[in-house]
């Protein structure tokens, strides 16, 4: 059985997904790309907005989430931590 993702890994996955889509994505793309239930998606999106990692915007009647500077910084720092833990074999 596969290991469950940690909260930090889920946050990284969401932010990285938004980043890979030029920093702007519809919520359904996050839902499927992040492999999350609708309830968990809402919880994480609210948390990320409140923390200043992403912003919710509406364009032409459609809802999008865009990556804020703080979100880009989290991605970079998380990658550094992943590299360091891999280097130590953890």
ROGUNU-464882 format. One record per atom (N, C-alpha, C, O): residue number from 1; x, y, z; residue in three letters. Coordinates in nm, 4 decimals. Layout:
! ROGUNU-464882
{atom NUM; {X; Y; Z}; "ALA"}
...
***
This chain:
! ROGUNU-464882
{atom 1; {0.0835; -0.1179; 0.0000}; "UNK"}
{atom 1; {0.0000; 0.0000; 0.0000}; "UNK"}
{atom 1; {0.0885; 0.1249; 0.0000}; "UNK"}
{atom 1; {0.1901; 0.1301; 0.0693}; "UNK"}
{atom 2; {0.0496; 0.2228; -0.0765}; "UNK"}
{atom 2; {0.1283; 0.3455; -0.0883}; "UNK"}
{atom 2; {0.1177; 0.4295; 0.0385}; "UNK"}
{atom 2; {0.0164; 0.4276; 0.1084}; "UNK"}
{atom 3; {0.2247; 0.5029; 0.0660}; "UNK"}
{atom 3; {0.2239; 0.5927; 0.1815}; "UNK"}
{atom 3; {0.1331; 0.7108; 0.1542}; "UNK"}
{atom 3; {0.1186; 0.7549; 0.0402}; "UNK"}
{atom 4; {0.0727; 0.7611; 0.2592}; "UNK"}
{atom 4; {-0.0105; 0.8800; 0.2470}; "UNK"}
{atom 4; {0.0796; 1.0026; 0.2380}; "UNK"}
{atom 4; {0.1875; 1.0067; 0.2971}; "UNK"}
{atom 5; {0.0340; 1.1005; 0.1642}; "UNK"}
{atom 5; {0.1103; 1.2246; 0.1537}; "UNK"}
{atom 5; {0.0934; 1.3072; 0.2801}; "UNK"}
{atom 5; {-0.0133; 1.3092; 0.3414}; "UNK"}
{atom 6; {0.1999; 1.3747; 0.3174}; "UNK"}
{atom 6; {0.1916; 1.4656; 0.4316}; "UNK"}
{atom 6; {0.1206; 1.5940; 0.3865}; "UNK"}
{atom 6; {0.1030; 1.6187; 0.2672}; "UNK"}
{atom 7; {0.0814; 1.6730; 0.4834}; "UNK"}
{atom 7; {0.0159; 1.8011; 0.4540}; "UNK"}
{atom 7; {0.1067; 1.8880; 0.3671}; "UNK"}
{atom 7; {0.0609; 1.9524; 0.2727}; "UNK"}
{atom 8; {0.2357; 1.8888; 0.4002}; "UNK"}
{atom 8; {0.3302; 1.9706; 0.3247}; "UNK"}
{atom 8; {0.3438; 1.9215; 0.1809}; "UNK"}
{atom 8; {0.3578; 2.0017; 0.0886}; "UNK"}
{atom 9; {0.3397; 1.7918; 0.1623}; "UNK"}
{atom 9; {0.3485; 1.7358; 0.0273}; "UNK"}
{atom 9; {0.2244; 1.7707; -0.0550}; "UNK"}
{atom 9; {0.2349; 1.7993; -0.1743}; "UNK"}
{atom 10; {0.1086; 1.7685; 0.0079}; "UNK"}
{atom 10; {-0.0140; 1.8056; -0.0620}; "UNK"}
{atom 10; {-0.0104; 1.9526; -0.1005}; "UNK"}
{atom 10; {-0.0469; 1.9887; -0.2124}; "UNK"}
{atom 11; {0.0332; 2.0370; -0.0085}; "UNK"}
{atom 11; {0.0456; 2.1800; -0.0381}; "UNK"}
{atom 11; {0.1435; 2.2005; -0.1534}; "UNK"}
{atom 11; {0.1151; 2.2765; -0.2460}; "UNK"}
{atom 12; {0.2576; 2.1337; -0.1485}; "UNK"}
{atom 12; {0.3553; 2.1440; -0.2570}; "UNK"}
{atom 12; {0.2929; 2.0989; -0.3891}; "UNK"}
{atom 12; {0.3101; 2.1646; -0.4918}; "UNK"}
{atom 13; {0.2208; 1.9873; -0.3865}; "UNK"}
{atom 13; {0.1588; 1.9359; -0.5089}; "UNK"}
{atom 13; {0.0611; 2.0371; -0.5681}; "UNK"}
{atom 13; {0.0596; 2.0582; -0.6894}; "UNK"}
{atom 14; {-0.0198; 2.0993; -0.4837}; "UNK"}
{atom 14; {-0.1159; 2.1990; -0.5312}; "UNK"}
{atom 14; {-0.0428; 2.3191; -0.5911}; "UNK"}
{atom 14; {-0.0736; 2.3623; -0.7022}; "UNK"}
{atom 15; {0.0537; 2.3722; -0.5170}; "UNK"}
{atom 15; {0.1267; 2.4903; -0.5645}; "UNK"}
{atom 15; {0.2065; 2.4598; -0.6903}; "UNK"}
{atom 15; {0.2112; 2.5414; -0.7824}; "UNK"}
{atom 16; {0.2681; 2.3449; -0.6947}; "UNK"}
{atom 16; {0.3470; 2.3056; -0.8105}; "UNK"}
{atom 16; {0.2573; 2.2870; -0.9331}; "UNK"}
{atom 16; {0.2966; 2.3214; -1.0445}; "UNK"}
{atom 17; {0.1386; 2.2335; -0.9129}; "UNK"}
{atom 17; {0.0429; 2.2181; -1.0216}; "UNK"}
{atom 17; {0.0041; 2.3541; -1.0788}; "UNK"}
{atom 17; {0.0021; 2.3725; -1.2005}; "UNK"}
{atom 18; {-0.0266; 2.4491; -0.9906}; "UNK"}
{atom 18; {-0.0620; 2.5843; -1.0367}; "UNK"}
{atom 18; {0.0555; 2.6455; -1.1118}; "UNK"}
{atom 18; {0.0375; 2.7066; -1.2172}; "UNK"}
{atom 19; {0.1751; 2.6292; -1.0577}; "UNK"}
{atom 19; {0.2951; 2.6827; -1.1222}; "UNK"}
{atom 19; {0.3145; 2.6229; -1.2607}; "UNK"}
{atom 19; {0.3511; 2.6939; -1.3543}; "UNK"}
{atom 20; {0.2904; 2.4943; -1.2744}; "UNK"}
{atom 20; {0.3108; 2.4269; -1.4030}; "UNK"}
{atom 20; {0.2100; 2.4706; -1.5086}; "UNK"}
{atom 20; {0.2309; 2.4476; -1.6277}; "UNK"}
{atom 21; {0.1017; 2.5329; -1.4659}; "UNK"}
{atom 21; {-0.0005; 2.5836; -1.5582}; "UNK"}
{atom 21; {0.0123; 2.7354; -1.5721}; "UNK"}
{atom 21; {-0.0880; 2.8065; -1.5797}; "UNK"}
{atom 22; {0.1345; 2.7836; -1.5754}; "UNK"}
{atom 22; {0.1647; 2.9272; -1.5893}; "UNK"}
{atom 22; {0.1092; 3.0118; -1.4755}; "UNK"}
{atom 22; {0.0780; 3.1294; -1.4947}; "UNK"}
{atom 23; {0.0968; 2.9524; -1.3570}; "UNK"}
{atom 23; {0.0587; 3.0281; -1.2384}; "UNK"}
{atom 23; {-0.0894; 3.0565; -1.2256}; "UNK"}
{atom 23; {-0.1297; 3.1309; -1.1362}; "UNK"}
{atom 24; {-0.1729; 2.9988; -1.3133}; "UNK"}
{atom 24; {-0.3176; 3.0251; -1.3075}; "UNK"}
{atom 24; {-0.3924; 2.8999; -1.3503}; "UNK"}
{atom 24; {-0.3642; 2.8431; -1.4558}; "UNK"}
{atom 25; {-0.4884; 2.8566; -1.2677}; "UNK"}
{atom 25; {-0.5576; 2.7311; -1.2968}; "UNK"}
{atom 25; {-0.7003; 2.7343; -1.2414}; "UNK"}
{atom 25; {-0.7300; 2.8035; -1.1440}; "UNK"}
{atom 26; {-0.7874; 2.6572; -1.3069}; "UNK"}
{atom 26; {-0.9247; 2.6416; -1.2590}; "UNK"}
{atom 26; {-0.9253; 2.5419; -1.1429}; "UNK"}
{atom 26; {-0.8382; 2.4553; -1.1346}; "UNK"}
{atom 27; {-1.0237; 2.5542; -1.0533}; "UNK"}
{atom 27; {-1.0278; 2.4637; -0.9384}; "UNK"}
{atom 27; {-1.0407; 2.3157; -0.9766}; "UNK"}
{atom 27; {-0.9875; 2.2299; -0.9062}; "UNK"}
{atom 28; {-1.1094; 2.2847; -1.0851}; "UNK"}
{atom 28; {-1.1236; 2.1435; -1.1242}; "UNK"}
{atom 28; {-0.9897; 2.0826; -1.1615}; "UNK"}
{atom 28; {-0.9684; 1.9632; -1.1402}; "UNK"}
{atom 29; {-0.8987; 2.1622; -1.2168}; "UNK"}
{atom 29; {-0.7659; 2.1112; -1.2501}; "UNK"}
{atom 29; {-0.6890; 2.0762; -1.1239}; "UNK"}
{atom 29; {-0.6138; 1.9788; -1.1207}; "UNK"}
{atom 30; {-0.7084; 2.1566; -1.0199}; "UNK"}
{atom 30; {-0.6429; 2.1280; -0.8926}; "UNK"}
{atom 30; {-0.7034; 2.0019; -0.8310}; "UNK"}
{atom 30; {-0.6319; 1.9177; -0.7767}; "UNK"}
{atom 31; {-0.8349; 1.9900; -0.8400}; "UNK"}
{atom 31; {-0.9053; 1.8745; -0.7846}; "UNK"}
{atom 31; {-0.8505; 1.7447; -0.8421}; "UNK"}
{atom 31; {-0.8148; 1.6532; -0.7678}; "UNK"}
{atom 32; {-0.8440; 1.7371; -0.9747}; "UNK"}
{atom 32; {-0.7983; 1.6142; -1.0388}; "UNK"}
{atom 32; {-0.6463; 1.5987; -1.0322}; "UNK"}
{atom 32; {-0.5964; 1.4902; -1.0025}; "UNK"}
{atom 33; {-0.5730; 1.7061; -1.0595}; "UNK"}
{atom 33; {-0.4273; 1.6999; -1.0583}; "UNK"}
{atom 33; {-0.3697; 1.6752; -0.9206}; "UNK"}
{atom 33; {-0.2646; 1.6125; -0.9066}; "UNK"}
{atom 34; {-0.4392; 1.7251; -0.8177}; "UNK"}
{atom 34; {-0.3931; 1.7069; -0.6811}; "UNK"}
{atom 34; {-0.4441; 1.5796; -0.6171}; "UNK"}
{atom 34; {-0.4057; 1.5452; -0.5053}; "UNK"}
{atom 35; {-0.5318; 1.5093; -0.6895}; "UNK"}
{atom 35; {-0.5896; 1.3836; -0.6402}; "UNK"}
{atom 35; {-0.6535; 1.4028; -0.5024}; "UNK"}
{atom 35; {-0.6228; 1.3313; -0.4071}; "UNK"}
{atom 36; {-0.7435; 1.5019; -0.4949}; "UNK"}
{atom 36; {-0.8091; 1.5365; -0.3691}; "UNK"}
{atom 36; {-0.9602; 1.5236; -0.3816}; "UNK"}
{atom 36; {-1.0158; 1.5367; -0.4906}; "UNK"}
{atom 37; {-1.0257; 1.4980; -0.2697}; "UNK"}
{atom 37; {-1.1716; 1.5029; -0.2663}; "UNK"}
{atom 37; {-1.2138; 1.6498; -0.2680}; "UNK"}
{atom 37; {-1.1330; 1.7385; -0.2405}; "UNK"}
{atom 38; {-1.3387; 1.6742; -0.3000}; "UNK"}
{atom 38; {-1.3871; 1.8126; -0.3054}; "UNK"}
{atom 38; {-1.3749; 1.8808; -0.1691}; "UNK"}
{atom 38; {-1.3340; 1.9966; -0.1617}; "UNK"}
{atom 39; {-1.4096; 1.8108; -0.0624}; "UNK"}
{atom 39; {-1.4007; 1.8696; 0.0720}; "UNK"}
{atom 39; {-1.2572; 1.9043; 0.1096}; "UNK"}
{atom 39; {-1.2307; 2.0116; 0.1638}; "UNK"}
{atom 40; {-1.1646; 1.8126; 0.0805}; "UNK"}
{atom 40; {-1.0230; 1.8398; 0.1125}; "UNK"}
{atom 40; {-0.9700; 1.9538; 0.0263}; "UNK"}
{atom 40; {-0.8908; 2.0356; 0.0731}; "UNK"}
{atom 41; {-1.0134; 1.9593; -0.0996}; "UNK"}
{atom 41; {-0.9715; 2.0678; -0.1878}; "UNK"}
{atom 41; {-1.0139; 2.2025; -0.1296}; "UNK"}
{atom 41; {-0.9328; 2.2947; -0.1216}; "UNK"}
{atom 42; {-1.1393; 2.2143; -0.0895}; "UNK"}
{atom 42; {-1.1882; 2.3407; -0.0331}; "UNK"}
{atom 42; {-1.1076; 2.3800; 0.0900}; "UNK"}
{atom 42; {-1.0725; 2.4968; 0.1071}; "UNK"}
{atom 43; {-1.0784; 2.2822; 0.1759}; "UNK"}
{atom 43; {-1.0020; 2.3087; 0.2981}; "UNK"}
{atom 43; {-0.8624; 2.3618; 0.2643}; "UNK"}
{atom 43; {-0.8177; 2.4615; 0.3210}; "UNK"}
{atom 44; {-0.7944; 2.2943; 0.1719}; "UNK"}
{atom 44; {-0.6597; 2.3364; 0.1364}; "UNK"}
{atom 44; {-0.6583; 2.4705; 0.0635}; "UNK"}
{atom 44; {-0.5700; 2.5526; 0.0885}; "UNK"}
{atom 45; {-0.7527; 2.4942; -0.0249}; "UNK"}
{atom 45; {-0.7565; 2.6223; -0.0959}; "UNK"}
{atom 45; {-0.7785; 2.7375; 0.0008}; "UNK"}
{atom 45; {-0.7137; 2.8415; -0.0107}; "UNK"}
{atom 46; {-0.8699; 2.7196; 0.0962}; "UNK"}
{atom 46; {-0.8928; 2.8248; 0.1956}; "UNK"}
{atom 46; {-0.7660; 2.8510; 0.2761}; "UNK"}
{atom 46; {-0.7281; 2.9659; 0.2988}; "UNK"}
{atom 47; {-0.7019; 2.7442; 0.3184}; "UNK"}
{atom 47; {-0.5789; 2.7572; 0.3968}; "UNK"}
{atom 47; {-0.4692; 2.8280; 0.3170}; "UNK"}
{atom 47; {-0.3980; 2.9127; 0.3710}; "UNK"}
{atom 48; {-0.4557; 2.7939; 0.1900}; "UNK"}
{atom 48; {-0.3525; 2.8555; 0.1059}; "UNK"}
{atom 48; {-0.3825; 3.0025; 0.0776}; "UNK"}
{atom 48; {-0.2911; 3.0846; 0.0700}; "UNK"}
{atom 49; {-0.5093; 3.0352; 0.0621}; "UNK"}
{atom 49; {-0.5472; 3.1755; 0.0426}; "UNK"}
{atom 49; {-0.5189; 3.2543; 0.1700}; "UNK"}
{atom 49; {-0.4587; 3.3616; 0.1653}; "UNK"}
{atom 50; {-0.5626; 3.2004; 0.2838}; "UNK"}
{atom 50; {-0.5416; 3.2690; 0.4127}; "UNK"}
{atom 50; {-0.3938; 3.2904; 0.4423}; "UNK"}
{atom 50; {-0.3566; 3.3905; 0.5034}; "UNK"}
{atom 51; {-0.3086; 3.1961; 0.3990}; "UNK"}
{atom 51; {-0.1642; 3.2068; 0.4237}; "UNK"}
{atom 51; {-0.0940; 3.2946; 0.3202}; "UNK"}
{atom 51; {0.0243; 3.3253; 0.3356}; "UNK"}
{atom 52; {-0.1651; 3.3354; 0.2151}; "UNK"}
{atom 52; {-0.1055; 3.4237; 0.1143}; "UNK"}
{atom 52; {-0.0261; 3.3514; 0.0064}; "UNK"}
{atom 52; {0.0528; 3.4141; -0.0642}; "UNK"}
{atom 53; {-0.0456; 3.2196; -0.0076}; "UNK"}
{atom 53; {0.0251; 3.1432; -0.1106}; "UNK"}
{atom 53; {-0.0422; 3.1539; -0.2471}; "UNK"}
{atom 53; {0.0247; 3.1527; -0.3505}; "UNK"}
{atom 54; {-0.1751; 3.1644; -0.2466}; "UNK"}
{atom 54; {-0.2506; 3.1760; -0.3710}; "UNK"}
{atom 54; {-0.3564; 3.2842; -0.3555}; "UNK"}
{atom 54; {-0.3864; 3.3295; -0.2451}; "UNK"}
{atom 55; {-0.4124; 3.3246; -0.4703}; "UNK"}
{atom 55; {-0.5227; 3.4202; -0.4708}; "UNK"}
{atom 55; {-0.6340; 3.3652; -0.5587}; "UNK"}
{atom 55; {-0.6089; 3.2960; -0.6574}; "UNK"}
{atom 56; {-0.7553; 3.3968; -0.5217}; "UNK"}
{atom 56; {-0.8717; 3.3559; -0.5990}; "UNK"}
{atom 56; {-0.9143; 3.4749; -0.6842}; "UNK"}
{atom 56; {-0.9356; 3.5844; -0.6321}; "UNK"}
{atom 57; {-0.9266; 3.4537; -0.8146}; "UNK"}
{atom 57; {-0.9675; 3.5613; -0.9055}; "UNK"}
{atom 57; {-1.0789; 3.5119; -0.9965}; "UNK"}
{atom 57; {-1.0915; 3.3924; -1.0232}; "UNK"}
{atom 58; {-1.1593; 3.6065; -1.0436}; "UNK"}
{atom 58; {-1.2654; 3.5738; -1.1375}; "UNK"}
{atom 58; {-1.2383; 3.6487; -1.2671}; "UNK"}
{atom 58; {-1.2141; 3.7694; -1.2668}; "UNK"}
{atom 59; {-1.2428; 3.5755; -1.3774}; "UNK"}
{atom 59; {-1.2240; 3.6355; -1.5091}; "UNK"}
{atom 59; {-1.3311; 3.5830; -1.6026}; "UNK"}
{atom 59; {-1.3464; 3.4621; -1.6198}; "UNK"}
{atom 60; {-1.4045; 3.6740; -1.6624}; "UNK"}
{atom 60; {-1.5106; 3.6380; -1.7573}; "UNK"}
{atom 60; {-1.6060; 3.5343; -1.6995}; "UNK"}
{atom 60; {-1.6469; 3.4409; -1.7685}; "UNK"}
{atom 61; {-1.6410; 3.5514; -1.5722}; "UNK"}
{atom 61; {-1.7365; 3.4636; -1.5068}; "UNK"}
{atom 61; {-1.6814; 3.3295; -1.4619}; "UNK"}
{atom 61; {-1.7570; 3.2457; -1.4126}; "UNK"}
{atom 62; {-1.5515; 3.3068; -1.4777}; "UNK"}
{atom 62; {-1.4895; 3.1801; -1.4362}; "UNK"}
{atom 62; {-1.3929; 3.2054; -1.3215}; "UNK"}
{atom 62; {-1.3259; 3.3086; -1.3158}; "UNK"}
{atom 63; {-1.3872; 3.1087; -1.2303}; "UNK"}
{atom 63; {-1.3006; 3.1201; -1.1129}; "UNK"}
{atom 63; {-1.1651; 3.0564; -1.1409}; "UNK"}
{atom 63; {-1.1567; 2.9473; -1.1974}; "UNK"}
{atom 64; {-1.0596; 3.1260; -1.1009}; "UNK"}
{atom 64; {-0.9230; 3.0763; -1.1155}; "UNK"}
{atom 64; {-0.8487; 3.0974; -0.9846}; "UNK"}
{atom 64; {-0.8853; 3.1812; -0.9021}; "UNK"}
{atom 65; {-0.7432; 3.0186; -0.9685}; "UNK"}
{atom 65; {-0.6506; 3.0389; -0.8576}; "UNK"}
{atom 65; {-0.5151; 3.0705; -0.9174}; "UNK"}
{atom 65; {-0.4673; 3.0010; -1.0071}; "UNK"}
{atom 66; {-0.4538; 3.1766; -0.8665}; "UNK"}
{atom 66; {-0.3220; 3.2159; -0.9164}; "UNK"}
{atom 66; {-0.2206; 3.2063; -0.8033}; "UNK"}
{atom 66; {-0.2523; 3.2258; -0.6860}; "UNK"}
{atom 67; {-0.0995; 3.1759; -0.8422}; "UNK"}
{atom 67; {0.0086; 3.1591; -0.7463}; "UNK"}
{atom 67; {0.0656; 3.2957; -0.7084}; "UNK"}
{atom 67; {0.1028; 3.3746; -0.7953}; "UNK"}
{atom 68; {0.0719; 3.3225; -0.5799}; "UNK"}
{atom 68; {0.1314; 3.4459; -0.5293}; "UNK"}
{atom 68; {0.2816; 3.4247; -0.5111}; "UNK"}
{atom 68; {0.3299; 3.3116; -0.5164}; "UNK"}
{atom 69; {0.3544; 3.5325; -0.4899}; "UNK"}
{atom 69; {0.4997; 3.5244; -0.4718}; "UNK"}
{atom 69; {0.5364; 3.4301; -0.3578}; "UNK"}
{atom 69; {0.6335; 3.3550; -0.3675}; "UNK"}
{atom 70; {0.4600; 3.4341; -0.2515}; "UNK"}
{atom 70; {0.4857; 3.3470; -0.1371}; "UNK"}
{atom 70; {0.4721; 3.2001; -0.1761}; "UNK"}
{atom 70; {0.5435; 3.1151; -0.1230}; "UNK"}
{atom 71; {0.3818; 3.1699; -0.2676}; "UNK"}
{atom 71; {0.3654; 3.0336; -0.3169}; "UNK"}
{atom 71; {0.4869; 2.9868; -0.3947}; "UNK"}
{atom 71; {0.5325; 2.8736; -0.3787}; "UNK"}
{atom 72; {0.5395; 3.0756; -0.4796}; "UNK"}
{atom 72; {0.6614; 3.0420; -0.5547}; "UNK"}
{atom 72; {0.7782; 3.0167; -0.4592}; "UNK"}
{atom 72; {0.8578; 2.9253; -0.4805}; "UNK"}
{atom 73; {0.7878; 3.0979; -0.3542}; "UNK"}
{atom 73; {0.8944; 3.0811; -0.2561}; "UNK"}
{atom 73; {0.8820; 2.9470; -0.1837}; "UNK"}
{atom 73; {0.9823; 2.8799; -0.1591}; "UNK"}
{atom 74; {0.7584; 2.9079; -0.1495}; "UNK"}
{atom 74; {0.7374; 2.7797; -0.0836}; "UNK"}
{atom 74; {0.7853; 2.6650; -0.1719}; "UNK"}
{atom 74; {0.8503; 2.5722; -0.1237}; "UNK"}
{atom 75; {0.7536; 2.6713; -0.3000}; "UNK"}
{atom 75; {0.7957; 2.5669; -0.3944}; "UNK"}
{atom 75; {0.9475; 2.5530; -0.3943}; "UNK"}
{atom 75; {0.9999; 2.4419; -0.3853}; "UNK"}
{atom 76; {1.0175; 2.6641; -0.4042}; "UNK"}
{atom 76; {1.1641; 2.6609; -0.4080}; "UNK"}
{atom 76; {1.2233; 2.6054; -0.2791}; "UNK"}
{atom 76; {1.3163; 2.5248; -0.2832}; "UNK"}
{atom 77; {1.1706; 2.6477; -0.1655}; "UNK"}
{atom 77; {1.2226; 2.6000; -0.0374}; "UNK"}
{atom 77; {1.1901; 2.4520; -0.0167}; "UNK"}
{atom 77; {1.2722; 2.3776; 0.0369}; "UNK"}
{atom 78; {1.0728; 2.4096; -0.0582}; "UNK"}
{atom 78; {1.0353; 2.2697; -0.0437}; "UNK"}
{atom 78; {1.1271; 2.1809; -0.1278}; "UNK"}
{atom 78; {1.1669; 2.0730; -0.0841}; "UNK"}
{atom 79; {1.1602; 2.2268; -0.2482}; "UNK"}
{atom 79; {1.2518; 2.1505; -0.3338}; "UNK"}
{atom 79; {1.3888; 2.1356; -0.2682}; "UNK"}
{atom 79; {1.4515; 2.0302; -0.2787}; "UNK"}
{atom 80; {1.4356; 2.2406; -0.2007}; "UNK"}
{atom 80; {1.5642; 2.2355; -0.1313}; "UNK"}
{atom 80; {1.5607; 2.1315; -0.0190}; "UNK"}
{atom 80; {1.6556; 2.0553; -0.0004}; "UNK"}
{atom 81; {1.4512; 2.1298; 0.0544}; "UNK"}
{atom 81; {1.4365; 2.0336; 0.1637}; "UNK"}
{atom 81; {1.4339; 1.8909; 0.1085}; "UNK"}
{atom 81; {1.4966; 1.8010; 0.1646}; "UNK"}
{atom 82; {1.3613; 1.8707; -0.0015}; "UNK"}
{atom 82; {1.3546; 1.7378; -0.0643}; "UNK"}
{atom 82; {1.4934; 1.6922; -0.1092}; "UNK"}
{atom 82; {1.5301; 1.5763; -0.0903}; "UNK"}
{atom 83; {1.5701; 1.7833; -0.1686}; "UNK"}
{atom 83; {1.7061; 1.7502; -0.2129}; "UNK"}
{atom 83; {1.7943; 1.7133; -0.0946}; "UNK"}
{atom 83; {1.8718; 1.6179; -0.1014}; "UNK"}
{atom 84; {1.7823; 1.7893; 0.0141}; "UNK"}
{atom 84; {1.8638; 1.7640; 0.1315}; "UNK"}
{atom 84; {1.8284; 1.6280; 0.1942}; "UNK"}
{atom 84; {1.9180; 1.5516; 0.2301}; "UNK"}
{atom 85; {1.7010; 1.5982; 0.2071}; "UNK"}
{atom 85; {1.6624; 1.4710; 0.2676}; "UNK"}
{atom 85; {1.7042; 1.3545; 0.1780}; "UNK"}
{atom 85; {1.7424; 1.2487; 0.2280}; "UNK"}
{atom 86; {1.6975; 1.3728; 0.0475}; "UNK"}
{atom 86; {1.7414; 1.2662; -0.0457}; "UNK"}
{atom 86; {1.8906; 1.2456; -0.0330}; "UNK"}
{atom 86; {1.9380; 1.1321; -0.0393}; "UNK"}
{atom 87; {1.9668; 1.3548; -0.0150}; "UNK"}
{atom 87; {2.1110; 1.3447; -0.0015}; "UNK"}
{atom 87; {2.1520; 1.2647; 0.1231}; "UNK"}
{atom 87; {2.2563; 1.1993; 0.1247}; "UNK"}
{atom 88; {2.0688; 1.2711; 0.2262}; "UNK"}
{atom 88; {2.0965; 1.1970; 0.3484}; "UNK"}
{atom 88; {2.0276; 1.0612; 0.3516}; "UNK"}
{atom 88; {2.0365; 0.9889; 0.4508}; "UNK"}
{atom 89; {1.9594; 1.0269; 0.2437}; "UNK"}
{atom 89; {1.8949; 0.8975; 0.2341}; "UNK"}
{atom 89; {1.7708; 0.8816; 0.3196}; "UNK"}
{atom 89; {1.7349; 0.7705; 0.3586}; "UNK"}
{atom 90; {1.7064; 0.9918; 0.3482}; "UNK"}
{atom 90; {1.5854; 0.9875; 0.4332}; "UNK"}
{atom 90; {1.4635; 0.9798; 0.3437}; "UNK"}
{atom 90; {1.3508; 0.9753; 0.3931}; "UNK"}
***
